[in-house]
């Protein structure tokens, strides 16, 4: 006897239970029931279907005692004609920047057709402290023949790290008596020891580097770099407006510090207490308005980071790193927004590959 199974309509993992029903008379011997050669035979219908799989890589989460993490997303899907919804998953064990290597756990399902905000606690917190979180979005209806193209809109996506008052935090005071405004900071694990390091730039033109350690950030004895005359850490130079860590060269281990001031970008390297200049300045750009924004990331996917700047005149310019931060492309005018550019972020459409810093 062949019995078709009509309840299985979508792909997935199913558990089949086969049972037997018998009726006993008021008297007589015991009845034994059993099954021989129970098997499932599958058939499939060839054809095409539509499917979505999208990844995002979020920033490294802080590793602070007592911190609670909450995933938050604001977005929606288009009204589906085939009952499709979007499921979000997370992973913290992606290897070598390849999102397909991660093990993903379901976060939530998005079915709202107008913007809605969902918040999901990430527990236990110890699994997320210091981790890089990847988010995967997949649709659920992949039945052959269902080719309706649905859209998933994300307005914002982030992980909130909430640390109770009094459990952490220190006050950093720059050495050398530099009490000028701090214009920009950037964090990155320069020496790959598992602890993030901090770069700070000031209106006096100084760069301070605080090295991370098991006991916290270590205050330097002096400035790491200065654009003041003679490289002096005690006199004022041109105000440095932006700083970013970057993987600018494979010739030296670790990350480099990229700074921007006036119309100049410099790349500085060195593990020690002072840094040496690799790049004195990038090619000139026109109009040469002052730099107001800086982004560093692997724009062309060659393994080393490139530089993008925004200016007070509204120009956005790309400088491709062609050779260990020594050789650079001619300036590429990306766009002119017609107003000062104060923030730049580099990333691909999914923020998963060649992401900026």
N, C-alpha and C positions, 0 to 999 in steps of 0.2 A: 504494500500500500504506500503510495507517495502522497504526502500531504504538503501543499504549498504553504509557505510562511509569508503572510501578507503584512505583518506588523513591522517588519524591518524595512524602513524607507530611507534611512540616511546612514552613511558610513559611521562606524564606531565599534566599541567592544561590547559584545552581548553575551549573556549567560543563558543557556537553554536548559530547562528542567523538563524531563519527560516523566509523566505520572500515569498510573493505571487506576481505574475505578472498577470495583467488583461488588456484586450483591450476594450476600450469604443467605441461604435458606434457614429455616428454623432447626434443621437437623442435617446430618451428613458429615462427610469427612472434610478436613481442612483443605482450602484451596490455595494453590501457589501460582503466582503470576510472575512473568519475566519478559525480557525483550532480547531478541537476537538481532545482531547486525543493524544496530541503530547508527545511522550516518546522516550527514548533511551534504547535500550537493548544491553547489553555488553556480549561478549563472549571472552574467553581467551584460549590460547593454553598452556598446561602444558609443562614444560621442564626446562632445566638449562641454565644459562647464566653466563658470567664473569663480575665481578664488582670490582672496586678498591675504597677503602676509607682509606686515610692516614692522620695522624695528626702530626703537629709539634708544640711545645711550645717554643716561643721566650722569651728572657729575658725581665724583667720589663723595660718599656720605661721611660726615665727621665721625670721629671715634672719641666721644666724650662720655664720661660716666653718667649714668642715669638718663641718657637721651632716649626719647621715644620718637619713632618714625611713622609718618602717615603719608600714604600716596594720595595725591589729589589730581583730578582731571576735570576739565570743563570742555564739553563737546557734545556732538550728536551724530546720528546717522540719518541718511535720507530715508524717506518712507519706502519700504521694500515691497515688491510685488510677489516675492516668493518666500516671505517669512524670514529673511536673513537678518541676523544681528551680529554684533562684533564682540568677541571675547578678548579681554586683556590678560596677559600673563606676565610674570616677572622672572628674571634669572639673576643670580649673583656669581655664577661660575663660568661665564663666557671666557674662552681661551683665545689668546692672540688676536683679539678684536674681531673674531668671526662669530656673529650672533647665532649661527646655526649650531655651534658647539655647546650652547648652554642647555641646562635642564630647567624647564619653565613650569611655574606653578600658577594656577588660575587666580587672578585678582578679582575681577568683576566682569559683568556683562553690560554692554551699552546697547540699549534698544530705543532710547528716547529720540524723537525726531525734531526736537528743539533743544537748544543749549541747556544742559543740566550739569551740575557739579556733583561728583562722587568722591568720597573720601574713604580710604580703606587703611586701617592700622596695619603696619608691617610688624609681625611678631614671629618669633621672639626677637627683640631688638638686637640681641647679640649677633644674630645672623646678618645684620645689615650694617653694623658699625664698621666704618672704614671700607665698605664694599662699593664696587661700581655696579649700579643697577641697570639692567637692560629691560626694556618693555617690548613685548611682542603683541601685535594686534592681528587677529585672524577672524575671518567671517565663518559662519557656521553652516551655511547651506551650499554644499558642493555636489549636489545630485546631478547626474548627467542630464543635460538638456536645460538646466537652469542657468541661463547666461545673462540674467538681469544684472546690470552694473550698478552697484550701490556705492555710495560715498560715505566716508568717515571723516568728520571735521573735528579737529582738536584746536581749541583756543589757547589752552594752557595745560601744562603737565609738569608736575614737580613732586619731590618728596620733601615734606616739611620735617625738620629736625628740631624737636622741642626739648631743650635742656632746662631742668628746674633751676631757679635762681639759687646761686650759692654753691653749686656743685662743681663749677669750673670757671675758668677765665682768669687772665692776668693782664696787667697794664704794662705795655711796652714803651720804654722811653729811649729814643734814639741817642746814641753816644755823640761825643764831640760837641755837645751843647747845641745841636741843631733842633731848635724849637719851631722851625717854620712849618707851614702847612704840609700835611701829607696829601699828595695829589692822587696817588694810585697805589694799590697793593696787588700782588699776585702770588698764588700758592702753587707749589709743585714739588715733587720729590726729586730734587736735583741729583742726589747721590744714590738713589735707589736703595735706601736703607729701610724703607717701609714707613718713614715718618715724613710728613709734608714739611717743606721749608717755605719761608716767607720772604718775598722781596718787597721793599718799601722805597718809594721815591718821594722827594720833597721839593718844595718850592725853592730851596737853596741849591738845587742841582746835585743832590747827593743820593746815592743808592745804598741802602742798608740791607744786609742779608741775615735773617734769623734762621739758624739751622734747627730742624726738628729733631727730637730725641725722645727716649723713653721717659725722660723727666720733663718734657715740654720744650718750648722754643728757647734757644740759647741766645742771649743778648750779645751781639758782637762787641769787640773792643774798639772798633772804629768803623768808618764807612768802607763799603766794598768797592765803590767807584765814585768819582766826582768829576763833573765837567767844568769845575772851577779852574782858574789859571794854575798850571803846574799840577793839576790833579789834587789840589789841596782839599782836605776834608774839613778844614776849619774856616775856610772863606767861602763866600757865596759864588755860585755859578748860575748859568741859565736854568730857569725853572724846568724840571722834568715833569711832563704832564701825564705820561702813561708808562706802564711797565707790564710785561708779560714774560712768563717762562716759555721756552720753545725748544724743540728738538731740531736745532739748526744745522748740526754737523755730525757726521759719523766718525770723524777723526778724533774727537775727544769724547770720553764717556759722560753720560748725564745730560742734563738740560742746560741751556744757556739763558741768560737774561737779556731781553730785548727792551730797550727804552726809547721813548720818543720825546723830543723837546723842540720847540720852535718849528723848523721845517726839516729836522734831522732825525733819522733812526739809526741807532747803534746796537750792535750785538756784542755782548760781553760774556766771557767764559772764565771758568776757574772754580775749583772746589774750595779753595782756601779762603782766607779772610779778605783777600783783594782779588779783583778780576782784571783780566787783560782784554783789550778790544780786538775782536775779530773783524767786525765791519765798522769802519769809521763813519760812513754815511751811505745811504742808498742813492741811486740816480735821482737827479732833480725832476720835479714835476711842475706842471703849469696849469692853472695859476698857482703860485707858491704860497698859498694861504697857510697859516699856522695849523699844526696838527692838533686835533681835538679828540681823536679816537684811534685805537690801535687794536688789531686782531692778528693772531698768529695761528697758523694751522697748515696742514698739508693740502693745499688747494689742488695741485696737479697730481697727487697720488704717487710721487716718486720716492717717498720714504723720509724726506726731510721737510720741515715746516717752512712756509712762505709767510710773507708779511702783507697785510692790507691796512691802509690808513684812511681815516676820514678827516676832513679839514673844516675849518671855520667857514670856508667859502662854499661848502657843500659838495666838494669833490671827493670821490672814493677811488683810491688808486691801489693797484696790485703790483707787488714786486715778487717775481718768482725766484726762489733760491736755486740757482743752477749748479752750485759747487761748494758745499760745506760753508755757506755763509760768506764766501770770498767772492764768488762770481754771481752776479744777479742779472736778471733780464732787464730790458728797458722798461720803463714805467708803462703800465697799462691802465688807461682810464676806464674804470668799470662803470661809473655812473656819476651824474651830478644831480643831487636832490634839490639844489637851489636854496638850502638852508644849512646851518651848522650841523655837523654830524658828531654826536656825543658818544654813541655806543655802536660797536660792531661785533658781530658774532660770525664765525666761519663754521660751516657744516654742510653736509649734503642734505638732500630733501628729507631724509629720515633721521638725520643726526646720529648715524650709526657708523659711517666710515669716514676717515680723514677728518675727524671732528676737530674744530679749532679749540684754542685754549682761552 
